[in-house]
Amino acid sequence: MSNINNQSNDLDALDTVQDLSNESAAAIKGGTSEPKLLNLFDHAAYQGQKLMTFSADLPNLASMFNGVFNDKFTSIKNNSDYTWEFFTDINYQGSSFHVNPGQKIRYLGCLFNNKISSFRRVLS
């Protein structure tokens, strides 16, 4: 048992761990990391209820869950590896804006707050 205690506990020193992403390494070390998804919140600054977590395009929020999530989002966390485009109308119509990978928007502002009706991944 004393040999185990004398060994380095630093996982980054191991060759097999060095190739892992920071997120994977954090998970192995027992840390926490958010899933690589798109998270949409009903209040500013990611407060209130996390209304939805997505990893796929959604052309019509009004048709989902009896429209309960249509025009309800106030802040966004993009933990995915994709850029997302959000629209004020269904079927990717109306005014739009992009959210890049890792980007967080604390408040959507007057133009987009509670007005999102569709969104999709931007493929390069």
SEBAVEX-870221 format. One record per residue (C-alpha): chain; z, x, y; residue number from 1. Coordinates in nm, 3 decimals, m for minus. Example, Ala and Ser with C-alpha at 12.3 -4.5 7.8 and 13.67 -1.06 7.14 Angstrom:
BEGIN
+-------+---------+---------+---------+-----+
| kette |      pz |      px |      py |  nr |
+-------+---------+---------+---------+-----+
|     A |   0.780 |   1.230 |  m0.450 |   1 |
|     A |   0.714 |   1.367 |  m0.106 |   2 |
+-------+---------+---------+---------+-----+
END
This chain:
BEGIN
+-------+---------+---------+---------+-----+
| kette |      pz |      px |      py |  nr |
+-------+---------+---------+---------+-----+
|     A |   0.000 |   0.000 |   0.000 |   1 |
|     A |   0.072 |   0.289 |   0.236 |   2 |
|     A |  m0.290 |   0.412 |   0.204 |   3 |
|     A |  m0.416 |   0.075 |   0.326 |   4 |
|     A |  m0.189 |   0.082 |   0.630 |   5 |
|     A |  m0.310 |   0.433 |   0.720 |   6 |
|     A |  m0.676 |   0.335 |   0.717 |   7 |
|     A |  m0.854 |   0.238 |   1.034 |   8 |
|     A |  m0.853 |  m0.136 |   1.106 |   9 |
|     A |  m1.144 |  m0.102 |   1.347 |  10 |
|     A |  m1.433 |  m0.293 |   1.190 |  11 |
|     A |  m1.677 |  m0.150 |   1.445 |  12 |
|     A |  m1.633 |   0.191 |   1.281 |  13 |
|     A |  m1.786 |   0.065 |   0.956 |  14 |
|     A |  m2.161 |   0.111 |   0.918 |  15 |
|     A |  m2.207 |  m0.236 |   0.770 |  16 |
|     A |  m2.046 |  m0.402 |   1.070 |  17 |
|     A |  m2.223 |  m0.206 |   1.341 |  18 |
|     A |  m2.547 |  m0.395 |   1.282 |  19 |
|     A |  m2.383 |  m0.734 |   1.339 |  20 |
|     A |  m2.415 |  m0.925 |   1.664 |  21 |
|     A |  m2.110 |  m0.944 |   1.889 |  22 |
|     A |  m2.060 |  m1.306 |   1.784 |  23 |
|     A |  m2.066 |  m1.221 |   1.413 |  24 |
|     A |  m1.835 |  m0.925 |   1.462 |  25 |
|     A |  m1.590 |  m1.146 |   1.654 |  26 |
|     A |  m1.589 |  m1.396 |   1.369 |  27 |
|     A |  m1.524 |  m1.124 |   1.111 |  28 |
|     A |  m1.243 |  m0.979 |   1.320 |  29 |
|     A |  m1.082 |  m1.323 |   1.333 |  30 |
|     A |  m1.188 |  m1.397 |   1.689 |  31 |
|     A |  m1.343 |  m1.718 |   1.800 |  32 |
|     A |  m1.693 |  m1.775 |   1.921 |  33 |
|     A |  m1.877 |  m2.092 |   2.009 |  34 |
|     A |  m2.159 |  m2.208 |   1.784 |  35 |
|     A |  m2.508 |  m2.126 |   1.909 |  36 |
|     A |  m2.577 |  m2.479 |   2.026 |  37 |
|     A |  m2.641 |  m2.672 |   2.343 |  38 |
|     A |  m2.320 |  m2.840 |   2.468 |  39 |
|     A |  m2.329 |  m3.128 |   2.717 |  40 |
|     A |  m2.017 |  m3.253 |   2.900 |  41 |
|     A |  m1.940 |  m3.570 |   3.093 |  42 |
|     A |  m1.744 |  m3.397 |   3.374 |  43 |
|     A |  m1.798 |  m3.094 |   3.597 |  44 |
|     A |  m1.680 |  m2.749 |   3.484 |  45 |
|     A |  m1.715 |  m2.841 |   3.113 |  46 |
|     A |  m1.422 |  m3.080 |   3.140 |  47 |
|     A |  m1.380 |  m3.423 |   2.999 |  48 |
|     A |  m1.544 |  m3.509 |   2.673 |  49 |
|     A |  m1.804 |  m3.286 |   2.509 |  50 |
|     A |  m2.049 |  m3.569 |   2.472 |  51 |
|     A |  m2.311 |  m3.398 |   2.262 |  52 |
|     A |  m2.389 |  m3.076 |   2.082 |  53 |
|     A |  m2.754 |  m3.022 |   1.997 |  54 |
|     A |  m2.988 |  m2.774 |   1.841 |  55 |
|     A |  m3.309 |  m2.983 |   1.853 |  56 |
|     A |  m3.528 |  m3.160 |   2.109 |  57 |
|     A |  m3.443 |  m3.511 |   2.215 |  58 |
|     A |  m3.724 |  m3.713 |   2.380 |  59 |
|     A |  m3.525 |  m4.030 |   2.452 |  60 |
|     A |  m3.150 |  m4.034 |   2.505 |  61 |
|     A |  m3.164 |  m4.408 |   2.578 |  62 |
|     A |  m3.271 |  m4.473 |   2.217 |  63 |
|     A |  m2.982 |  m4.272 |   2.070 |  64 |
|     A |  m2.649 |  m4.440 |   1.996 |  65 |
|     A |  m2.750 |  m4.758 |   2.182 |  66 |
|     A |  m2.810 |  m4.559 |   2.499 |  67 |
|     A |  m2.445 |  m4.468 |   2.542 |  68 |
|     A |  m2.529 |  m4.102 |   2.627 |  69 |
|     A |  m2.826 |  m4.166 |   2.853 |  70 |
|     A |  m2.765 |  m4.048 |   3.210 |  71 |
|     A |  m2.410 |  m3.928 |   3.132 |  72 |
|     A |  m2.412 |  m3.546 |   3.162 |  73 |
|     A |  m2.249 |  m3.349 |   3.443 |  74 |
|     A |  m2.218 |  m2.992 |   3.306 |  75 |
|     A |  m2.394 |  m2.783 |   3.041 |  76 |
|     A |  m2.321 |  m2.476 |   2.829 |  77 |
|     A |  m2.623 |  m2.322 |   2.660 |  78 |
|     A |  m2.482 |  m2.118 |   2.373 |  79 |
|     A |  m2.815 |  m2.124 |   2.190 |  80 |
|     A |  m3.084 |  m1.858 |   2.179 |  81 |
|     A |  m3.332 |  m2.092 |   2.351 |  82 |
|     A |  m3.419 |  m2.191 |   2.704 |  83 |
|     A |  m3.390 |  m2.569 |   2.741 |  84 |
|     A |  m3.574 |  m2.796 |   2.980 |  85 |
|     A |  m3.400 |  m3.116 |   3.097 |  86 |
|     A |  m3.578 |  m3.422 |   3.239 |  87 |
|     A |  m3.470 |  m3.725 |   3.441 |  88 |
|     A |  m3.697 |  m3.958 |   3.241 |  89 |
|     A |  m3.764 |  m4.015 |   2.872 |  90 |
|     A |  m4.043 |  m3.834 |   2.685 |  91 |
|     A |  m4.005 |  m3.519 |   2.896 |  92 |
|     A |  m4.113 |  m3.683 |   3.221 |  93 |
|     A |  m3.974 |  m3.686 |   3.575 |  94 |
|     A |  m3.795 |  m3.407 |   3.757 |  95 |
|     A |  m3.687 |  m3.116 |   3.541 |  96 |
|     A |  m3.492 |  m2.790 |   3.535 |  97 |
|     A |  m3.437 |  m2.504 |   3.288 |  98 |
|     A |  m3.118 |  m2.363 |   3.138 |  99 |
|     A |  m3.155 |  m2.013 |   2.992 | 100 |
|     A |  m2.974 |  m1.874 |   2.685 | 101 |
|     A |  m2.610 |  m1.809 |   2.768 | 102 |
|     A |  m2.635 |  m1.993 |   3.099 | 103 |
|     A |  m2.366 |  m2.240 |   3.204 | 104 |
|     A |  m2.400 |  m2.504 |   3.472 | 105 |
|     A |  m2.064 |  m2.622 |   3.608 | 106 |
|     A |  m2.213 |  m2.915 |   3.799 | 107 |
|     A |  m2.566 |  m3.053 |   3.785 | 108 |
|     A |  m2.568 |  m3.153 |   4.151 | 109 |
|     A |  m2.690 |  m3.469 |   4.321 | 110 |
|     A |  m3.045 |  m3.444 |   4.189 | 111 |
|     A |  m2.954 |  m3.428 |   3.818 | 112 |
|     A |  m2.591 |  m3.537 |   3.773 | 113 |
|     A |  m2.578 |  m3.833 |   3.533 | 114 |
|     A |  m2.959 |  m3.857 |   3.532 | 115 |
|     A |  m3.071 |  m3.666 |   3.220 | 116 |
|     A |  m3.279 |  m3.881 |   2.980 | 117 |
|     A |  m3.458 |  m3.619 |   2.765 | 118 |
|     A |  m3.455 |  m3.248 |   2.689 | 119 |
|     A |  m3.640 |  m2.993 |   2.477 | 120 |
|     A |  m3.645 |  m2.628 |   2.383 | 121 |
|     A |  m3.889 |  m2.410 |   2.569 | 122 |
|     A |  m4.076 |  m2.205 |   2.313 | 123 |
|     A |  m4.226 |  m1.876 |   2.422 | 124 |
+-------+---------+---------+---------+-----+
END
